[in-house]
Amino acid sequence: GALYLAGDNTRSESLLQQGLESGNRNARAMAASLAGLTDFQSGLEFLESLFQDRAVQLSCPATRALARLGQKDIIPRVMEMLHELHEDKGNAAIFALTKLLSKSPDEDVIDQLKFQLLEAEGIIRYRIVRILYNLGDPEGKEELKKIFKNLPTLTPEVALLLAKENDWDATQYLRERLEREVLGNVSIRL
């Protein structure tokens, strides 16, 4: 893992294979992540097994790896993951659907997301909107602005996304929040 992060793109296929087959969950999770990052197609069978695992520590890296490897057959299960309560699974689903649909747009899947958006609420709505937004869908950006204004618990996270695109309200929100933090810390020191 450290070698990849350091820029060493060489990979040991046997080492990745051993990691995916390992009895150590941490080794399997790391190997799954690296398999996706290094385009290790030989590990698909093991990645698919990890993808089906109920343990978040295994299924999330496998989900991301399979998405990086372009495995569109995971889309139905990933669509289910959007509705799970676990935050890591939701984030993995956002990543996977964004990655897969960016590489190869599938209007049927995008239409399913938009249909689900009609009834979705809270964090599930936000996840769907994030995918649409990531894909550059105009409906995604409009819905993200609505979430920014109407869901205070998600406002800081959404503000960061919108501010990147020079959204005035989001930028002002972040500026004011930062000023409160800085001034709060200054008054504590006095």
Accessible surface in RSA format (square Angstrom, percent):
REM  Atomic radii and reference values for relative SASA: ProtOr
REM  Chains: A
REM  Algorithm: Lee & Richards
REM  Probe-radius: 1.40
REM  Slices: 20
REM RES _ NUM      All-atoms   Total-Side   Main-Chain    Non-polar    All polar
REM                ABS   REL    ABS   REL    ABS   REL    ABS   REL    ABS   REL
RES GLY A   1    37.84  46.7   0.00   N/A  37.84  46.7   5.82  16.0  32.02  71.7
RES ALA A   2    81.69  75.1  68.09 105.1  13.60  30.9  71.36 100.5  10.33  27.4
RES LEU A   3   122.59  68.3 122.08  87.3   0.50   1.3 122.24  85.9   0.35   0.9
RES TYR A   4    60.79  28.4  54.02  30.7   6.77  17.6  26.55  20.0  34.24  42.2
RES LEU A   5   151.62  84.4 118.32  84.6  33.30  83.7 121.10  85.1  30.52  82.1
RES ALA A   6    86.76  79.8  42.43  65.5  44.33 100.8  55.69  78.4  31.07  82.3
RES GLY A   7    52.50  64.7   0.00   N/A  52.50  64.7  31.76  87.2  20.74  46.4
RES ASP A   8    52.61  36.9  42.73  42.5   9.88  23.4  22.48  52.9  30.13  30.1
RES ASN A   9   113.17  78.0  93.68  90.5  19.49  46.9  32.65  78.6  80.52  77.8
RES THR A  10   114.04  81.1  92.06  93.3  21.98  52.4  84.68 113.7  29.36  44.4
RES ARG A  11    95.97  40.3  63.77  32.5  32.21  76.7  25.33  34.6  70.64  42.8
RES SER A  12    53.33  45.1  39.22  52.3  14.11  32.5  34.45  73.3  18.88  26.5
RES GLU A  13    82.62  47.4  77.60  58.7   5.02  11.9  28.68  55.5  53.94  44.0
RES SER A  14    73.41  62.0  63.74  85.1   9.67  22.3  46.20  98.4  27.21  38.1
RES LEU A  15   119.32  66.5 116.02  83.0   3.30   8.3 116.76  82.0   2.56   6.9
RES LEU A  16    12.69   7.1  11.71   8.4   0.99   2.5  12.69   8.9   0.00   0.0
RES GLN A  17    45.78  25.6  45.78  33.5   0.00   0.0  31.32  66.7  14.46  11.0
RES GLN A  18   115.46  64.6 108.11  79.0   7.35  17.5  40.16  85.5  75.30  57.1
RES GLY A  19    12.69  15.6   0.00   N/A  12.69  15.6  12.28  33.7   0.41   0.9
RES LEU A  20     3.36   1.9   0.00   0.0   3.36   8.4   0.00   0.0   3.36   9.0
RES GLU A  21    97.59  56.0  67.99  51.4  29.60  70.5  22.38  43.3  75.21  61.4
RES SER A  22    31.26  26.4  18.86  25.2  12.40  28.6  18.39  39.2  12.87  18.0
RES GLY A  23    76.63  94.5   0.00   N/A  76.63  94.5  42.94 117.8  33.69  75.5
RES ASN A  24    83.20  57.4  73.54  71.1   9.66  23.3  24.00  57.8  59.19  57.2
RES ARG A  25   104.97  44.1 101.01  51.5   3.96   9.4  34.22  46.8  70.75  42.9
RES ASN A  26   104.58  72.1  98.40  95.1   6.17  14.9  27.28  65.6  77.30  74.7
RES ALA A  27    36.47  33.5  25.39  39.2  11.08  25.2  34.03  47.9   2.44   6.5
RES ARG A  28    49.97  21.0  49.97  25.5   0.00   0.0   3.38   4.6  46.59  28.2
RES ALA A  29    16.17  14.9  15.35  23.7   0.82   1.9  15.80  22.3   0.37   1.0
RES MET A  30   103.90  53.8  99.99  66.2   3.91   9.3  94.81  80.6   9.09  12.0
RES ALA A  31     5.64   5.2   3.65   5.6   2.00   4.5   5.34   7.5   0.31   0.8
RES ALA A  32     0.00   0.0   0.00   0.0   0.00   0.0   0.00   0.0   0.00   0.0
RES SER A  33    35.77  30.2  34.54  46.1   1.23   2.8  18.08  38.5  17.69  24.8
RES LEU A  34    26.24  14.6  26.24  18.8   0.00   0.0  26.24  18.4   0.00   0.0
RES ALA A  35     0.00   0.0   0.00   0.0   0.00   0.0   0.00   0.0   0.00   0.0
RES GLY A  36     6.13   7.6   0.00   N/A   6.13   7.6   0.00   0.0   6.13  13.7
RES LEU A  37    62.26  34.7  41.14  29.4  21.12  53.1  42.71  30.0  19.55  52.6
RES THR A  38    21.22  15.1   8.73   8.8  12.50  29.8  16.27  21.9   4.95   7.5
RES ASP A  39    80.12  56.1  76.40  76.0   3.72   8.8  28.89  68.0  51.23  51.1
RES PHE A  40     1.70   0.9   1.70   1.1   0.00   0.0   1.70   1.0   0.00   0.0
RES GLN A  41    80.70  45.1  72.86  53.3   7.84  18.7  48.92 104.1  31.78  24.1
RES SER A  42    78.54  66.4  47.70  63.7  30.84  71.0  29.92  63.7  48.62  68.1
RES GLY A  43     0.00   0.0   0.00   N/A   0.00   0.0   0.00   0.0   0.00   0.0
RES LEU A  44    41.05  22.9  40.94  29.3   0.11   0.3  40.94  28.8   0.11   0.3
RES GLU A  45   135.70  77.9 128.33  97.1   7.37  17.5  47.91  92.7  87.79  71.7
RES PHE A  46    62.15  31.1  61.53  38.1   0.62   1.6  61.88  37.5   0.28   0.8
RES LEU A  47     0.00   0.0   0.00   0.0   0.00   0.0   0.00   0.0   0.00   0.0
RES GLU A  48    65.80  37.8  65.05  49.2   0.75   1.8  22.51  43.5  43.29  35.3
RES SER A  49    73.62  62.2  58.09  77.5  15.53  35.8  30.96  65.9  42.66  59.8
RES LEU A  50     7.48   4.2   7.23   5.2   0.25   0.6   7.48   5.3   0.00   0.0
RES PHE A  51     7.12   3.6   4.75   2.9   2.37   6.2   4.75   2.9   2.37   6.8
RES GLN A  52   116.41  65.1  94.58  69.1  21.83  52.0  44.19  94.1  72.22  54.8
RES ASP A  53    44.38  31.1  32.83  32.7  11.55  27.3  10.83  25.5  33.55  33.5
RES ARG A  54   217.58  91.4 202.43 103.2  15.15  36.1  82.68 113.0 134.90  81.8
RES ALA A  55    27.60  25.4  15.57  24.0  12.03  27.4  26.22  36.9   1.37   3.6
RES VAL A  56    32.17  21.2  28.89  26.2   3.28   7.9  28.89  25.1   3.28   8.9
RES GLN A  57    80.35  44.9  66.20  48.4  14.15  33.7  39.20  83.4  41.15  31.2
RES LEU A  58     0.14   0.1   0.10   0.1   0.04   0.1   0.14   0.1   0.00   0.0
RES SER A  59     2.06   1.7   2.06   2.7   0.00   0.0   2.06   4.4   0.00   0.0
RES CYS A  60    11.45   8.7  11.45  12.8   0.00   0.0  11.45  29.0   0.00   0.0
RES PRO A  61    21.75  15.9  18.99  17.3   2.76  10.1  21.56  17.8   0.19   1.2
RES ALA A  62     0.00   0.0   0.00   0.0   0.00   0.0   0.00   0.0   0.00   0.0
RES THR A  63     0.00   0.0   0.00   0.0   0.00   0.0   0.00   0.0   0.00   0.0
RES ARG A  64    74.13  31.1  74.13  37.8   0.00   0.0  19.81  27.1  54.32  32.9
RES ALA A  65     0.06   0.1   0.00   0.0   0.06   0.1   0.00   0.0   0.06   0.2
RES LEU A  66     0.00   0.0   0.00   0.0   0.00   0.0   0.00   0.0   0.00   0.0
RES ALA A  67     0.00   0.0   0.00   0.0   0.00   0.0   0.00   0.0   0.00   0.0
RES ARG A  68    67.94  28.5  54.26  27.7  13.69  32.6   9.33  12.7  58.62  35.5
RES LEU A  69    13.99   7.8   0.26   0.2  13.73  34.5   2.42   1.7  11.57  31.1
RES GLY A  70    30.14  37.2   0.00   N/A  30.14  37.2  11.72  32.2  18.42  41.3
RES GLN A  71    37.13  20.8  35.58  26.0   1.55   3.7   1.64   3.5  35.49  26.9
RES LYS A  72    66.84  32.6  57.80  35.5   9.04  21.5  51.01  45.9  15.84  16.9
RES ASP A  73   100.30  70.3  69.16  68.8  31.13  73.6  50.15 118.0  50.15  50.0
RES ILE A  74     6.09   3.5   3.90   2.9   2.19   5.3   6.09   4.4   0.00   0.0
RES ILE A  75    12.16   6.9  12.16   9.1   0.00   0.0  12.16   8.8   0.00   0.0
RES PRO A  76    90.19  65.7  81.36  74.2   8.83  32.1  87.54  72.3   2.65  16.4
RES ARG A  77    58.71  24.7  56.39  28.7   2.32   5.5  26.54  36.3  32.18  19.5
RES VAL A  78     0.00   0.0   0.00   0.0   0.00   0.0   0.00   0.0   0.00   0.0
RES MET A  79    12.56   6.5  11.64   7.7   0.92   2.2  12.02  10.2   0.54   0.7
RES GLU A  80   105.72  60.7  98.41  74.5   7.31  17.4  40.79  78.9  64.93  53.0
RES MET A  81     1.95   1.0   1.95   1.3   0.00   0.0   0.27   0.2   1.67   2.2
RES LEU A  82     0.00   0.0   0.00   0.0   0.00   0.0   0.00   0.0   0.00   0.0
RES HIS A  83    83.88  45.8  65.91  45.8  17.97  46.0  50.68  52.2  33.20  38.6
RES GLU A  84    49.21  28.2  44.19  33.4   5.02  11.9  30.42  58.8  18.79  15.3
RES LEU A  85   165.93  92.4 143.36 102.6  22.57  56.7 143.68 100.9  22.26  59.9
RES HIS A  86    83.23  45.5  73.92  51.4   9.31  23.8  55.44  57.1  27.79  32.3
RES GLU A  87   119.89  68.8 116.56  88.2   3.33   7.9  36.45  70.5  83.43  68.1
RES ASP A  88    72.07  50.5  69.96  69.6   2.11   5.0  10.50  24.7  61.57  61.4
RES LYS A  89    16.99   8.3  16.99  10.4   0.00   0.0   2.75   2.5  14.24  15.2
RES GLY A  90     0.00   0.0   0.00   N/A   0.00   0.0   0.00   0.0   0.00   0.0
RES ASN A  91    59.20  40.8  56.01  54.1   3.19   7.7  13.06  31.4  46.14  44.6
RES ALA A  92     0.00   0.0   0.00   0.0   0.00   0.0   0.00   0.0   0.00   0.0
RES ALA A  93     0.00   0.0   0.00   0.0   0.00   0.0   0.00   0.0   0.00   0.0
RES ILE A  94     9.13   5.2   9.13   6.8   0.00   0.0   9.13   6.6   0.00   0.0
RES PHE A  95    50.04  25.0  44.69  27.7   5.35  13.9  49.56  30.0   0.49   1.4
RES ALA A  96     0.00   0.0   0.00   0.0   0.00   0.0   0.00   0.0   0.00   0.0
RES LEU A  97     0.00   0.0   0.00   0.0   0.00   0.0   0.00   0.0   0.00   0.0
RES THR A  98    25.14  17.9  25.14  25.5   0.00   0.0  25.14  33.8   0.00   0.0
RES LYS A  99    73.14  35.7  70.73  43.4   2.41   5.7  19.55  17.6  53.59  57.1
RES LEU A 100     1.83   1.0   1.38   1.0   0.45   1.1   1.38   1.0   0.45   1.2
RES LEU A 101     1.87   1.0   0.00   0.0   1.87   4.7   0.00   0.0   1.87   5.0
RES SER A 102    67.50  57.0  38.71  51.7  28.79  66.3  36.13  76.9  31.37  43.9
RES LYS A 103   110.63  54.0  72.97  44.8  37.66  89.7  69.92  62.9  40.71  43.4
RES SER A 104    48.29  40.8  45.95  61.3   2.33   5.4  22.87  48.7  25.42  35.6
RES PRO A 105    94.10  68.6  71.47  65.2  22.62  82.2  71.47  59.0  22.62 140.6
RES ASP A 106    42.60  29.8  37.85  37.7   4.75  11.2   8.47  19.9  34.12  34.0
RES GLU A 107   113.34  65.1 108.50  82.1   4.83  11.5  61.39 118.8  51.94  42.4
RES ASP A 108   102.77  72.0  98.99  98.5   3.78   8.9  22.17  52.2  80.60  80.4
RES VAL A 109     9.86   6.5   9.86   8.9   0.00   0.0   9.86   8.6   0.00   0.0
RES ILE A 110    18.90  10.8  18.90  14.1   0.00   0.0  18.90  13.6   0.00   0.0
RES ASP A 111    80.94  56.7  76.30  75.9   4.64  11.0  26.73  62.9  54.21  54.1
RES GLN A 112    89.58  50.1  85.43  62.4   4.15   9.9  33.34  71.0  56.24  42.7
RES LEU A 113     0.00   0.0   0.00   0.0   0.00   0.0   0.00   0.0   0.00   0.0
RES LYS A 114    60.56  29.5  58.05  35.6   2.51   6.0  24.05  21.6  36.51  38.9
RES PHE A 115   144.03  72.1 138.86  86.0   5.17  13.5 141.77  86.0   2.26   6.5
RES GLN A 116    49.26  27.5  40.75  29.8   8.51  20.3  23.85  50.8  25.41  19.3
RES LEU A 117     3.89   2.2   3.83   2.7   0.05   0.1   3.83   2.7   0.05   0.1
RES LEU A 118   136.19  75.8 102.84  73.6  33.35  83.8 107.03  75.2  29.16  78.5
RES GLU A 119   152.26  87.4 128.45  97.2  23.81  56.7  52.62 101.8  99.64  81.3
RES ALA A 120    14.02  12.9   0.92   1.4  13.10  29.8  10.02  14.1   4.00  10.6
RES GLU A 121   140.54  80.7 128.91  97.5  11.63  27.7  45.33  87.7  95.20  77.7
RES GLY A 122    31.03  38.3   0.00   N/A  31.03  38.3  25.41  69.7   5.62  12.6
RES ILE A 123    72.40  41.2  66.79  49.8   5.60  13.5  66.82  48.1   5.58  15.1
RES ILE A 124    28.04  16.0  28.04  20.9   0.00   0.0  28.04  20.2   0.00   0.0
RES ARG A 125    56.28  23.6  56.28  28.7   0.00   0.0  15.30  20.9  40.98  24.8
RES TYR A 126     5.68   2.7   5.68   3.2   0.00   0.0   5.68   4.3   0.00   0.0
RES ARG A 127     6.41   2.7   6.41   3.3   0.00   0.0   1.38   1.9   5.03   3.0
RES ILE A 128     0.00   0.0   0.00   0.0   0.00   0.0   0.00   0.0   0.00   0.0
RES VAL A 129     0.00   0.0   0.00   0.0   0.00   0.0   0.00   0.0   0.00   0.0
RES ARG A 130    48.70  20.4  48.70  24.8   0.00   0.0   0.00   0.0  48.70  29.5
RES ILE A 131     0.00   0.0   0.00   0.0   0.00   0.0   0.00   0.0   0.00   0.0
RES LEU A 132     0.00   0.0   0.00   0.0   0.00   0.0   0.00   0.0   0.00   0.0
RES TYR A 133    28.47  13.3  20.39  11.6   8.08  21.0  16.05  12.1  12.42  15.3
RES ASN A 134    56.59  39.0  24.88  24.0  31.71  76.4  12.21  29.4  44.38  42.9
RES LEU A 135    45.92  25.6  11.90   8.5  34.02  85.5  16.23  11.4  29.69  79.9
RES GLY A 136    61.05  75.3   0.00   N/A  61.05  75.3  35.68  97.9  25.36  56.8
RES ASP A 137    22.76  15.9  15.99  15.9   6.77  16.0   9.12  21.5  13.65  13.6
RES PRO A 138   105.43  76.8  96.60  88.1   8.83  32.1 104.79  86.5   0.64   4.0
RES GLU A 139    66.15  38.0  59.41  44.9   6.74  16.1  27.90  54.0  38.26  31.2
RES GLY A 140     0.00   0.0   0.00   N/A   0.00   0.0   0.00   0.0   0.00   0.0
RES LYS A 141    66.90  32.6  66.90  41.0   0.00   0.0  32.89  29.6  34.01  36.2
RES GLU A 142    95.48  54.8  95.04  71.9   0.43   1.0  38.81  75.1  56.67  46.3
RES GLU A 143    16.91   9.7  16.91  12.8   0.00   0.0   0.13   0.3  16.78  13.7
RES LEU A 144     0.00   0.0   0.00   0.0   0.00   0.0   0.00   0.0   0.00   0.0
RES LYS A 145    64.79  31.6  64.69  39.7   0.10   0.2  23.81  21.4  40.98  43.6
RES LYS A 146   110.18  53.8 108.34  66.5   1.84   4.4  67.81  61.0  42.37  45.1
RES ILE A 147     4.90   2.8   3.48   2.6   1.43   3.4   4.86   3.5   0.04   0.1
RES PHE A 148    20.21  10.1  16.18  10.0   4.03  10.5  16.18   9.8   4.03  11.5
RES LYS A 149   135.08  65.9  99.24  60.9  35.84  85.3  80.81  72.7  54.27  57.8
RES ASN A 150   104.20  71.9  82.99  80.2  21.21  51.1  27.53  66.2  76.68  74.1
RES LEU A 151    52.73  29.4  52.67  37.7   0.06   0.1  52.67  37.0   0.06   0.2
RES PRO A 152   106.86  77.9  93.57  85.3  13.28  48.3  97.03  80.1   9.83  61.1
RES THR A 153   126.76  90.2  96.85  98.2  29.91  71.3  87.95 118.1  38.81  58.7
RES LEU A 154    20.12  11.2  20.01  14.3   0.11   0.3  20.12  14.1   0.00   0.0
RES THR A 155    14.60  10.4  14.60  14.8   0.00   0.0  11.07  14.9   3.53   5.3
RES PRO A 156    36.91  26.9  36.62  33.4   0.28   1.0  36.62  30.2   0.28   1.8
RES GLU A 157    80.38  46.1  76.45  57.8   3.93   9.4  31.95  61.8  48.42  39.5
RES VAL A 158     0.00   0.0   0.00   0.0   0.00   0.0   0.00   0.0   0.00   0.0
RES ALA A 159     0.00   0.0   0.00   0.0   0.00   0.0   0.00   0.0   0.00   0.0
RES LEU A 160   104.91  58.4 102.45  73.3   2.46   6.2 102.60  72.1   2.31   6.2
RES LEU A 161    23.15  12.9  22.93  16.4   0.22   0.5  23.01  16.2   0.14   0.4
RES LEU A 162     0.48   0.3   0.48   0.3   0.00   0.0   0.48   0.3   0.00   0.0
RES ALA A 163    23.80  21.9  13.63  21.0  10.17  23.1  13.99  19.7   9.81  26.0
RES LYS A 164   162.07  79.1 125.94  77.3  36.13  86.0  89.90  80.9  72.17  76.9
RES GLU A 165    81.70  46.9  57.32  43.4  24.38  58.0  32.47  62.8  49.23  40.2
RES ASN A 166   133.19  91.8 109.92 106.2  23.27  56.0  29.06  69.9 104.12 100.6
RES ASP A 167    25.62  17.9  17.47  17.4   8.15  19.3  10.89  25.6  14.72  14.7
RES TRP A 168   176.10  70.7 169.78  82.2   6.31  14.8 148.29  79.1  27.81  45.1
RES ASP A 169    69.30  48.5  63.68  63.4   5.62  13.3  14.01  33.0  55.29  55.1
RES ALA A 170     0.00   0.0   0.00   0.0   0.00   0.0   0.00   0.0   0.00   0.0
RES THR A 171    43.56  31.0  42.66  43.3   0.89   2.1  38.74  52.0   4.82   7.3
RES GLN A 172    44.69  25.0  44.69  32.7   0.00   0.0  14.83  31.6  29.86  22.6
RES TYR A 173    52.93  24.7  49.24  28.0   3.69   9.6  41.89  31.5  11.04  13.6
RES LEU A 174    42.11  23.5  38.60  27.6   3.51   8.8  39.01  27.4   3.10   8.4
RES ARG A 175   122.96  51.6 116.35  59.3   6.61  15.7  37.87  51.8  85.09  51.6
RES GLU A 176    89.70  51.5  88.46  66.9   1.24   3.0  27.05  52.3  62.65  51.2
RES ARG A 177    90.16  37.9  90.11  45.9   0.06   0.1  15.06  20.6  75.10  45.5
RES LEU A 178   115.32  64.2 112.87  80.7   2.46   6.2 114.97  80.7   0.35   0.9
RES GLU A 179    91.36  52.5  88.96  67.3   2.40   5.7  33.31  64.4  58.04  47.4
RES ARG A 180   144.63  60.7 133.61  68.1  11.02  26.2  74.42 101.7  70.21  42.5
RES GLU A 181    99.62  57.2  94.96  71.8   4.67  11.1  29.04  56.2  70.59  57.6
RES VAL A 182    77.95  51.3  76.40  69.2   1.56   3.7  77.86  67.7   0.09   0.3
RES LEU A 183   119.80  66.7 115.78  82.8   4.02  10.1 116.09  81.5   3.71  10.0
RES GLY A 184    29.91  36.9   0.00   N/A  29.91  36.9  29.09  79.8   0.83   1.9
RES ASN A 185    73.12  50.4  71.42  69.0   1.70   4.1  10.25  24.7  62.87  60.8
RES VAL A 186    65.93  43.4  65.25  59.1   0.67   1.6  65.81  57.2   0.12   0.3
RES SER A 187    71.88  60.7  56.69  75.7  15.19  35.0  42.19  89.9  29.68  41.6
RES ILE A 188   142.86  81.3 114.59  85.4  28.28  68.2 122.03  87.9  20.83  56.5
RES ARG A 189   195.20  82.0 158.64  80.9  36.56  87.0  64.21  87.8 130.99  79.4
RES LEU A 190   177.04  98.6 117.86  84.3  59.19 148.8 131.99  92.7  45.05 121.2
END  Absolute sums over single chains surface
CHAIN  1 A    10889.8       9170.7       1719.0       6095.5       4794.3
END  Absolute sums over all chains
TOTAL         10889.8       9170.7       1719.0       6095.5       4794.3
